Amino acid sequence: MTLDPIAPTLAPDSEASLELGLNPLEIIETVISGLDQSGNPLVNHSDDSSIWKFTYGSATVFVQLTGTGADSTITTWSPVLNLPVANPTGLYAKLLELNWLTTLEARFAIFEHQVMILTSRTLAEIGPGEIARGITIVATLADDYDDALQAEFPAV
């Protein structure tokens, strides 16, 4: 998959602009343009999904939209730590505590030998504030925890 710079032209609406005529693509791109600190957010639109990549602080953040219908999902994630690490048991305990205390609607997870922070939600009954909140929470938590986790749990 190749990501291209976000262009001002958005993919056309399909069956599912959200209630009140809101277009999730427009909302996502507006949020990313406000958060991106690299000056170069990227996007790839295909027939059935779109994926964005941008930088927030020290974190690389991805947003994927699978369609624009009510049953479609928006998933935001950011890798924060490569595995394996020294003291994996300590890391797992820390991640579980953070999931309870600090992650709000997001959560830490492990995927393909990386610790990720992510959130995922269907578009059913979602508003622009919820879309913005999910992207912002993941970006902020990733930036807050990536360096700290890497320092506390060095790679082996």
C-alpha positions in Angstrom: 0.0 0.0 0.0 1.3 3.5 -0.9 0.3 6.5 1.2 0.0 9.8 -0.6 0.0 13.3 0.9 -3.5 14.3 2.0 -5.0 16.2 -0.9 -7.7 18.9 -0.4 -10.1 16.8 -2.5 -11.8 14.1 -0.5 -13.2 10.8 -1.7 -16.9 11.1 -2.7 -19.7 10.4 -0.2 -21.1 6.9 -0.4 -24.3 5.4 1.0 -23.4 6.6 4.4 -22.6 10.0 5.3 -23.4 10.1 9.0 -26.6 11.4 10.5 -27.1 15.1 9.8 -25.1 14.8 6.5 -21.7 14.5 8.2 -18.9 13.0 6.1 -16.5 10.9 8.2 -13.7 11.5 5.7 -13.9 15.2 6.1 -14.0 15.0 9.9 -11.0 12.7 10.0 -8.9 14.9 7.7 -9.9 18.0 9.7 -8.8 16.4 12.9 -5.5 15.1 11.4 -4.7 18.4 9.9 -5.0 20.0 13.4 -2.9 17.3 15.1 -0.2 16.5 12.6 3.2 18.0 13.5 5.2 16.7 10.6 3.5 18.9 8.0 3.2 15.9 5.8 0.2 13.7 6.7 -0.4 10.8 4.3 -3.5 9.1 3.0 -4.5 6.1 0.8 -8.1 5.8 -0.4 -9.2 2.5 -1.9 -12.6 1.3 -2.9 -13.5 -0.1 0.6 -11.3 1.8 3.0 -9.1 4.8 3.7 -5.9 4.9 5.9 -4.1 8.0 7.1 -0.6 8.3 8.7 0.5 11.3 10.7 3.0 12.4 13.3 2.0 13.7 16.8 5.0 14.6 19.0 7.2 11.5 18.9 4.4 9.2 17.9 3.4 7.9 14.5 -0.4 7.5 14.3 -2.6 5.6 11.9 -6.3 6.0 11.3 -8.3 3.5 9.2 -11.9 4.0 8.0 -13.5 0.9 6.5 -16.2 2.4 4.4 -18.6 5.1 5.4 -21.7 3.2 6.3 -23.1 2.8 9.8 -21.6 -0.7 10.1 -18.2 0.5 9.0 -15.4 1.1 11.6 -12.9 3.8 12.4 -9.8 2.4 14.0 -6.9 4.6 15.3 -3.6 3.1 16.5 0.0 3.9 17.2 3.0 1.6 17.9 4.7 2.6 21.2 7.2 -0.2 21.9 8.9 -3.0 20.0 9.0 -6.5 21.6 10.8 -8.4 23.0 11.8 -6.3 26.0 13.7 -6.8 29.3 11.2 -7.7 32.1 8.2 -8.6 29.9 6.1 -9.5 33.0 6.7 -6.1 34.4 5.6 -4.6 31.1 2.4 -6.6 30.9 1.5 -5.6 34.5 2.2 -2.0 33.7 0.0 -2.1 30.5 -2.9 -3.7 32.4 -2.7 -1.0 35.1 -2.5 1.8 32.4 -5.5 0.2 30.6 -7.5 0.5 33.9 -6.3 4.0 34.9 -5.3 6.1 32.0 -6.5 5.1 28.6 -10.1 6.3 28.5 -11.7 4.8 25.4 -8.4 3.5 24.1 -6.4 0.5 25.2 -2.9 -1.0 25.0 -2.6 -4.2 23.0 0.1 -6.3 21.4 0.2 -6.9 17.6 3.0 -8.2 15.5 5.7 -7.9 18.2 4.7 -4.3 19.0 2.8 -2.7 21.9 0.1 -0.5 20.4 -2.3 2.0 21.8 -5.6 1.9 19.9 -9.3 2.6 19.7 -12.0 1.2 17.4 -15.6 2.0 16.9 -18.4 1.6 14.4 -19.8 4.7 12.7 -23.3 3.9 13.9 -24.6 6.9 15.8 -21.2 8.5 16.1 -20.7 12.2 16.0 -17.8 14.4 14.9 -16.7 15.0 18.5 -16.4 11.2 19.1 -14.3 10.8 16.0 -12.0 13.7 17.0 -11.8 12.4 20.6 -10.7 8.8 19.6 -8.0 10.1 17.3 -6.8 12.7 19.8 -6.8 10.2 22.7 -4.6 7.7 20.8 -2.2 10.4 19.5 -1.8 11.9 23.0 -1.4 8.7 24.8 1.1 7.4 22.2 3.2 10.6 22.5 2.9 10.5 26.3 3.9 6.8 26.8 6.2 5.8 23.9 9.4 7.3 25.2 8.6 6.4 28.8 7.9 2.8 28.1 10.9 2.5 25.8 13.1 3.8 28.7 11.6 1.6 31.3 11.5 -1.6 29.2 14.5 -1.6 26.9 14.7 -4.0 24.0 16.6 -7.2 24.4 
